[in-house]
Every structure is written in structure tokens, then in C-alpha cells.
Amino acid sequence: MSADQTTRAHDETTEVRRTRDRRSRGRLRAVLAGAGVLGIGAAVTLAAWTDTEWIFGGTDDDGTPIGTTVFEIQQNVYDGQSFQNRENWPTDATAGRLNFTVAAASLSPGAVVYAPMQLRAAPGSVGGTVVLNAAQQGTGTDPGLFGALVYQARTGVTQANCNAAGISGGTALAPASTPLGTGGSASFTVAGAPDATTAGTPVDVCFQITMPATATGDALQGKAVVPVWSFTATSQS
């Protein structure tokens, strides 16, 4: 083999070794990179414990659910039916009938008549604030007589004291000489019921209707009037 051939063979052998070394280093780097990727992937896909917690809306220690209050006012007009809930459209057919005494059907100028009643919160009901609305003209009412009569209403006057001697002892809800078409000027409170089976403490109300002594016109004779009041109660809670 000539010197030139020997040199060329040596150079080729050296180049082969260099190429082989480069390929080996590349494979090593690829293996290390793959190991790194494998390590990251393993961390993401590892299994883990899970725990689910459930909650619900309630109240008190016994788990009572969230709910609404009950608000219902009852009336007693001493008609033998005790306390009733009469909240339909206030007409003389559906409202509780106040029993005005002392010949209320045959008034004359200067006559004064009285009628007691009570309001209370029904069993299980929260308390509320009550106002007296202006009277409306019930069926068969003569507008002239309706406009001539006046009234007053007072709380805190019991059935026994709903008369000329006892009415002044209460608290004015509608002051004396209020026209029938005018509501009360004050409000009052009805206490809530203590529990679901016991009603709240009743509030006594006494009504007085007066035919003024000056109401002497012939047009008022032989007429009738049916004033229909309503109470509006608003719950306190």
C-alpha cells in the first residue's frame, strides 16, 4: 500500500469514529430528553385521593329548613262565631257584622250607638301593625245619610266598656266626629302568636257612630246606611 493510500485509510477510519461518537452522543441526549418528558408525564397522571363535601341551607341546630313566616289576623265581632278570618272583598255579605246597640236601626238626630270587636294574630302567626281604612258604602246605603253620620274608634276598650261611659278610656284610632269616609289617624300593634297552636293576645276595638244633632234634614228620614270598614295589617317580620 502506498503512503497516500495509507494516509487516506487512516483519515477515513478517524472520520468513521467521529461520526459514530456524534451519533452516540445524540442518542444519549435523546434518551435523557425522553426520560425528562416521561418524568413530567408521570407526575401529571399519578392517581390521587378525592373527597366530596355536600352542604344545604338550613337554620338552627336541629336542621330546620329555610322557610317563610305565617301572617294572619283574625276578627271577633261577638256574633257567636268567635274569631274568624274574613278577608274577602269587604261587603256587608262577607265582612264581620258589627252589632251596634241601642236601636241603631232607628236613629234620630243626636243618637249615639256602639259596637265592640277584637283583632288578634292567628295561631302560629307573627305580629303586625294595623291601620283602619275609611268606610265604604255597603249595599242599600243612602249616600246622604252616609255623609251625615260620623264615627270614632278606640283601641283598648273591652266589650263591657264599649259604651258612653267607657269609650273614653281607650286610645283613639279614629277621633270623635270622623266622617265615615275617612280612615283612622293612628295605627296599633297586634302581638304575634307564642306558638303554632296558641293565638296572639286580642286587641279590643270599640266603634261609635253618631248622628249629629244638626242632621235634621227631611231627606235623611227613613233612610239606611251600611258602613263597611276594613283593617290593613302589615307584618312586623
Summary of the structure (lengths in Angstrom):
residues: 237
radius of gyration: 46.4
end to end distance: 116.6
largest distance: 161.3
contacts: 607
relative contact order: 0.18
helix: 24%
strand: 27%
